[in-house]
Amino acid sequence: MKEPTGSRAGNRQRLPEDALKVCASCQRVRGSRRTGWEPITHGQHVVGWTCPECPRHDEPIRREVRGERVRFVAVVRDVNRRQVKARRDSLAEARGWVAERRAEVEAGREVERGSGETVAQLCDRWLVSRADVRAVTVESYRYALAPALRHIGDRKAATVTAADVQRLVAWLSASGGKSSKAHPVGRPLGPRAVRLALIGLAQAFDLADLPVNPVRHKSVRRPRKVERVGADLEHWQPDAVIRFRDHADTDPLAAAWRLTLCGLTRADVLGLRWSDVDLDAGTVTVRRGRVAVLGGRESVTDEPKSPQRRRTVPVEVIHPGTVALLRALRARQAQSRLIAGAAWHDSGLVVVDELGRGPRPEVYSDRFRRLCRAAGVPVIRLHSVRHSLAFWLHSLGVTPADAAALLGHTVEVHLSTYLPESGNAGVARAAAALGQVTARAVAE
């Protein structure tokens, strides 16, 4: 294959066979266009072209595609002949970086690896760049990173090594949490919290202009991921569900507890508006969720976690009498609005306090635990009510697909969470088939 020659061969990417017809970098079809296109020469001959959106073949920049994201990787050598690399979101930024670094080299200065920003600044830049996810997800990342930033946030990102990351893991596991009487230095963080912090740090360091991401280094040992699935999941038996319902019907938020017992998550219930409730049809439609962020100090309302969470649930069919409780709740809210007057917050939410404001999510969970004790049922996590319904549905012979639809899961997630051994039937059939063949071979 033809290759251009010269004192600076730039990114040195091999030319495609049809480099005269398409851009040698992105394979964009050239046709008969030449304006803005840069020729690639070999001696006196043009052997290819690059389009205006791609680096020239003699530039130390290459186009990098990951999924739908396009970035430009620039490489220069410092005064010690070491390669220094940077990734930029635009070709102009990459060219500017190359020009600045070459000026440093010509002046005899050693090129500083990385941008000189601290770990905290790097993480802030990464969080701002995550326009591809929900706002609540960004806040979750911010909260997960907070313990790690307390420890290494002031460090220059370029100075962090894999050994530093391993020491961070040990510190988080020993005393990375908030202090208390039992843990005056800081309580230990669980494996999940440590892993979430490392996930955020790893993605943030991907943005840094470093030859190696220290968080992703193979020497870094992460806490073992422990997940409960299947029968190990905390859940109620059906009789406990009914006992809780009967007692919760006496609570001022009885209608909300009915929604919880219909499989709605805490975010579903607290984000539900009266406009999402059809009292005549006896249904509620999940269109958004309200979740806690910043350790529960604030809440954010956003789109549902996944497309499957958007669903219409026939709550009156599941628990007859739910519509009557919803009507009673709305009537009490109307009275509260008259009493509050101008102080009333017209949030439109189904679950509000005496001034029309949505309660903090953890307040709803605390109230749930108090009701569990009063009802004489095991005190479980609020989210475990959904586990209880899943196992109850399976015992009634409901297909995993139908149970997943009610709970807002994909079938794959539902099976892996509640029926992790569902493939055993296939294992048994395969084993039986092999057994028949091997038995005949022994008989012969």
C-alpha positions in Angstrom: 0.0 0.0 0.0 1.3 3.4 -0.8 2.6 5.6 2.0 3.6 9.3 1.8 7.2 10.2 2.7 8.8 13.3 4.0 10.5 14.7 7.1 7.2 14.7 9.0 4.8 11.9 8.2 2.5 13.1 11.0 -0.1 10.6 12.3 1.3 7.9 10.0 -2.0 6.2 9.4 -2.0 3.8 6.6 -3.9 4.9 3.6 -7.0 3.0 2.5 -7.0 1.5 -1.0 -9.5 4.1 -2.2 -7.8 7.1 -0.6 -8.2 9.1 -3.8 -12.0 8.7 -3.6 -12.6 9.0 0.2 -11.0 10.9 3.1 -8.1 8.9 4.4 -9.1 9.6 8.0 -12.9 9.3 8.1 -13.7 7.7 4.8 -16.0 10.5 3.7 -16.7 10.2 0.0 -14.8 13.0 -1.9 -16.4 12.7 -5.3 -14.9 15.5 -7.5 -14.5 18.0 -4.6 -11.1 19.6 -3.9 -12.0 22.8 -2.1 -10.9 22.5 1.5 -9.5 19.0 0.9 -5.8 18.5 1.6 -3.8 16.3 -0.8 -1.5 13.5 0.4 1.5 13.3 -1.8 4.1 10.6 -2.5 7.0 12.2 -4.4 5.3 14.2 -7.1 2.1 12.2 -7.0 -1.2 12.7 -5.1 -2.0 9.4 -3.5 -4.9 10.5 -1.3 -6.9 13.2 0.3 -8.2 14.3 3.8 -11.4 16.3 4.2 -11.7 19.7 5.9 -13.0 18.1 9.2 -10.0 15.8 9.6 -6.3 16.4 10.4 -3.9 16.5 7.5 -1.8 13.4 7.0 1.4 15.3 8.0 -0.1 16.5 11.3 0.6 14.7 14.6 -3.1 14.3 15.2 -5.4 11.5 14.6 -9.2 11.2 14.6 -10.6 8.8 17.3 -14.1 7.5 17.3 -15.7 5.8 20.4 -19.3 5.1 19.9 -20.9 8.3 18.7 -18.2 10.5 20.1 -15.4 11.9 17.9 -12.3 13.3 19.5 -8.8 14.2 18.2 -5.6 12.7 19.7 -2.5 14.9 19.4 1.0 13.7 20.1 4.3 15.7 20.4 7.7 14.9 21.8 9.2 17.0 24.6 12.8 18.0 24.9 13.7 14.6 26.3 12.0 12.9 23.3 9.2 11.5 25.4 5.8 11.4 23.8 3.1 13.7 25.4 -0.5 13.0 24.4 -3.7 15.0 24.6 -7.3 14.4 23.5 -9.4 17.4 22.4 -13.0 17.6 21.3 -12.3 19.6 18.2 -9.6 19.7 15.5 -9.0 23.4 16.2 -8.3 22.7 19.9 -6.0 19.8 19.0 -4.0 22.0 16.6 -3.8 24.8 19.2 -2.4 22.3 21.7 0.2 21.1 19.3 1.3 24.6 18.5 1.6 25.5 22.2 3.6 22.4 23.0 6.0 22.8 20.1 6.6 26.4 21.2 7.6 25.1 24.6 9.9 22.5 23.1 11.6 25.1 20.9 12.1 27.3 24.0 13.8 24.4 25.6 11.1 23.9 28.3 9.9 20.5 29.3 6.3 19.9 28.4 4.2 19.4 31.5 2.2 16.2 31.3 -1.5 16.8 31.9 -3.2 20.2 32.0 -1.9 21.1 35.5 -5.4 20.9 37.0 -6.1 19.2 40.3 -8.2 16.0 40.7 -11.1 18.1 41.9 -10.9 20.4 38.9 -10.7 17.4 36.6 -13.7 15.8 38.1 -15.7 19.1 37.9 -14.8 19.3 34.2 -15.9 15.7 33.7 -19.2 16.3 35.4 -19.9 19.4 33.3 -19.2 17.3 30.2 -21.8 14.6 31.0 -24.6 16.3 29.1 -25.5 12.8 27.8 -27.1 11.6 31.1 -29.9 12.8 33.4 -29.2 15.6 35.8 -30.0 13.3 38.7 -27.3 10.9 37.4 -24.7 13.7 37.4 -25.6 14.6 41.0 -25.2 10.9 41.9 -21.7 10.9 40.4 -20.9 14.1 42.3 -22.0 12.5 45.6 -20.1 9.3 44.9 -16.9 11.2 44.2 -17.1 13.4 47.3 -15.3 11.1 49.7 -12.4 10.5 47.2 -12.1 14.2 46.6 -11.8 14.9 50.3 -8.7 12.7 50.2 -6.9 13.6 46.9 -9.0 16.5 45.5 -6.1 18.9 45.9 -3.5 16.7 44.2 -2.4 17.6 40.7 -4.0 15.0 38.5 -0.8 14.4 36.6 1.0 13.3 39.8 -1.5 10.6 40.8 -0.2 7.1 40.4 -1.8 3.7 40.5 -0.2 3.2 44.0 -2.0 6.4 45.1 -5.3 5.0 43.8 -4.7 1.8 45.7 -4.0 3.8 48.9 -7.2 5.7 48.2 -9.2 2.5 48.1 -7.7 1.4 51.4 -8.6 4.8 53.0 -12.1 4.8 51.6 -12.7 1.3 52.9 -11.4 2.2 56.4 -12.6 5.7 57.1 -13.9 7.4 53.9 -17.4 8.1 55.2 -18.8 10.7 57.6 -17.5 10.8 61.2 -19.7 9.6 64.1 -19.3 8.7 67.8 -18.4 5.2 66.8 -16.1 6.3 64.0 -14.6 9.7 65.0 -12.2 9.7 62.0 -14.8 8.5 59.6 -16.9 5.4 59.1 -15.9 2.7 56.6 -17.5 2.9 53.1 -19.0 -0.3 51.8 -17.7 -2.0 48.6 -20.4 -0.5 46.5 -19.6 3.1 47.5 -15.9 2.6 46.9 -16.5 1.1 43.5 -18.8 4.0 42.5 -16.2 6.5 43.5 -13.6 4.6 41.4 -16.0 4.5 38.4 -16.4 8.2 38.5 -12.6 8.8 39.0 -11.7 6.5 36.1 -14.0 8.3 33.7 -12.8 11.7 34.9 -9.1 10.7 34.4 -10.0 9.6 30.8 -10.2 13.3 30.1 -6.8 14.1 31.4 -3.8 14.4 29.1 -2.0 11.5 30.7 -0.2 8.6 29.0 -1.8 6.1 31.5 -5.1 6.4 33.4 -3.9 5.5 37.0 -7.4 4.5 38.1 -7.7 1.9 35.3 -4.2 0.4 35.9 -4.2 -3.3 36.2 -2.5 -3.1 39.6 -5.4 -1.4 41.3 -7.5 -3.9 43.3 -11.2 -2.9 43.7 -13.4 -4.2 46.5 -15.2 -7.3 45.5 -18.6 -6.7 44.1 -21.2 -8.6 46.2 -24.8 -8.7 45.0 -27.8 -10.4 46.4 -30.0 -12.0 43.8 -32.8 -14.5 43.8 -34.1 -15.8 47.1 -31.3 -14.1 49.0 -33.0 -10.7 48.4 -34.8 -9.2 51.4 -38.5 -9.5 50.9 -41.9 -10.1 52.6 -44.1 -13.1 52.3 -47.6 -12.3 50.9 -49.3 -12.3 54.3 -46.9 -9.5 55.5 -47.8 -7.4 52.4 -51.5 -7.6 53.3 -50.9 -6.9 57.0 -48.9 -3.8 56.1 -51.6 -2.7 53.7 -54.3 -3.0 56.3 -52.4 -1.0 58.9 -51.2 1.6 56.4 -54.8 2.3 55.3 -55.1 4.2 58.7 -52.2 6.5 57.8 -52.8 10.0 56.3 -50.7 8.8 53.4 -52.7 5.6 52.9 -53.1 6.3 49.2 -49.3 6.6 48.7 -48.7 3.3 50.5 -51.2 1.7 48.2 -49.1 2.9 45.2 -45.9 1.5 46.8 -47.7 -1.8 47.2 -48.6 -1.7 43.5 -44.9 -1.8 42.6 -44.1 1.9 42.2 -40.6 2.9 43.4 -40.1 5.7 45.9 -39.1 8.0 43.0 -42.3 7.0 41.1 -44.6 7.8 44.0 -42.9 11.1 45.0 -42.7 12.3 41.4 -46.4 11.4 40.7 -48.6 14.4 39.8 -52.4 14.5 40.0 -52.3 14.9 36.2 -50.8 11.4 36.0 -53.7 9.9 37.9 -56.9 8.8 36.2 -59.4 8.3 39.0 -62.2 7.1 36.7 -60.0 4.4 35.1 -58.3 3.6 38.4 -54.8 4.0 36.9 -51.7 6.0 37.5 -49.1 6.7 34.8 -45.4 6.9 35.7 -43.9 9.7 33.6 -41.1 11.0 35.9 -39.4 10.4 39.2 -38.2 12.5 42.2 -35.0 11.2 43.8 -32.7 12.2 46.7 -29.3 13.7 45.8 -26.4 15.0 47.9 -26.9 12.5 50.6 -30.6 13.3 50.9 -30.2 17.0 51.5 -31.9 17.8 48.2 -34.1 16.1 45.7 -34.3 16.3 41.9 -37.2 15.5 39.6 -36.3 14.1 36.2 -37.2 11.6 33.5 -37.7 8.0 34.6 -34.6 5.9 35.1 -35.3 3.8 32.0 -37.9 3.6 29.2 -39.4 0.6 31.0 -40.2 2.7 34.0 -42.8 4.7 31.9 -45.9 2.6 32.4 -49.6 2.8 33.4 -50.4 0.8 36.5 -54.0 -0.3 37.2 -53.8 0.4 40.9 -57.5 -0.2 41.6 -57.3 -3.7 40.1 -54.3 -4.6 42.2 -55.7 -3.2 45.5 -59.4 -2.4 45.4 -60.2 0.7 47.3 -57.1 2.6 46.2 -59.2 5.1 44.1 -61.3 6.0 47.2 -58.1 6.7 49.2 -56.7 8.8 46.4 -60.0 10.9 46.3 -59.8 11.3 50.1 -56.2 12.5 49.9 -57.0 15.0 47.2 -59.9 16.4 49.3 -57.6 16.8 52.3 -55.0 18.6 50.1 -57.8 21.0 49.0 -58.5 21.8 52.6 -54.8 22.3 53.4 -54.5 24.7 50.4 -57.3 26.9 51.8 -55.7 27.0 55.2 -52.2 27.8 53.8 -53.4 30.5 51.5 -50.5 32.3 49.8 -48.0 30.0 51.5 -49.2 27.1 49.4 -46.8 25.7 46.9 -48.7 24.5 43.8 -46.4 21.6 43.0 -49.2 19.4 41.5 -47.7 16.4 43.3 -49.8 13.7 44.8 -47.6 13.4 48.0 -47.1 16.7 49.6 -46.8 18.3 53.1 -49.3 20.8 54.6 -47.8 23.6 52.4 -48.0 21.6 49.1 -44.3 20.8 49.1 -43.0 17.4 48.2 -41.4 15.7 51.2 -37.8 14.8 51.3 -37.4 11.2 49.9 -35.7 9.9 53.1 -38.6 11.2 55.2 -40.9 8.9 53.2 -38.6 5.9 53.9 -38.4 6.7 57.6 -42.2 6.8 57.8 -42.3 3.5 56.0 -40.1 1.9 58.7 -42.3 3.3 61.5 -45.3 1.8 59.9 -43.6 -1.6 59.5 -43.0 -1.7 63.3 -46.6 -0.6 64.1 -48.0 -3.2 61.7 -45.9 -6.0 63.2 -44.2 -7.0 60.0 -40.5 -7.3 59.4 -38.8 -3.9 58.9 -37.3 -4.1 55.3 -36.0 -1.5 52.9 -38.7 0.4 51.1 -37.3 -0.8 47.8 -37.6 -4.4 49.0 -41.4 -4.1 48.7 -40.8 -4.5 44.9 -38.8 -7.7 45.6 -41.8 -8.9 47.6 -44.2 -8.3 44.8 -41.9 -10.0 42.2 -41.6 -13.2 44.2 -45.4 -13.2 44.9 -46.1 -12.8 41.1 -43.8 -15.7 40.3 -45.6 -17.9 42.9 -48.9 -17.1 41.2 -47.5 -18.3 37.9 -47.2 -14.8 36.3 -44.6 -14.9 33.4 -41.3 -13.0 34.0 -42.2 -10.8 31.0 -45.5 -9.7 32.6 -44.0 -9.3 36.1 -41.2 -7.2 34.6 -43.7 -5.0 32.8 -45.6 -4.2 36.0 -42.4 -3.4 37.9 -40.8 -1.4 35.1 -37.9 -3.8 34.4 -36.4 -5.2 31.2 -37.0 -9.0 31.1 -33.2 -9.5 31.2 -32.8 -7.4 34.4 -35.8 -9.1 36.0 -34.5 -12.6 35.3 -31.0 -11.9 36.5 -32.3 -10.3 39.7 -35.2 -12.6 40.7 -34.6 -15.8 38.7 -30.8 -16.1 38.4 -31.0 -19.8 38.1 -33.7 -19.8 35.4 -31.3 -21.3 32.9 -31.2 -24.6 34.9 -34.0 -26.0 32.8 -31.8 -25.6 29.7 -28.9 -27.1 31.6 -31.0 -30.1 32.5 -32.2 -30.6 28.9 -28.6 -30.4 27.5 -27.3 -32.8 30.2 -30.1 -35.3 29.4 -29.3 -35.2 25.7 -25.6 -35.9 26.3 -26.5 -38.6 28.8 -28.6 -40.5 26.3 -25.7 -40.5 23.8 -23.1 -41.6 26.4 -25.4 -44.3 27.8 -25.8 -45.8 24.3 -22.0 -45.7 23.9 -21.5 -47.6 27.1 -24.2 -50.2 26.1 -22.5 -50.8 22.8 
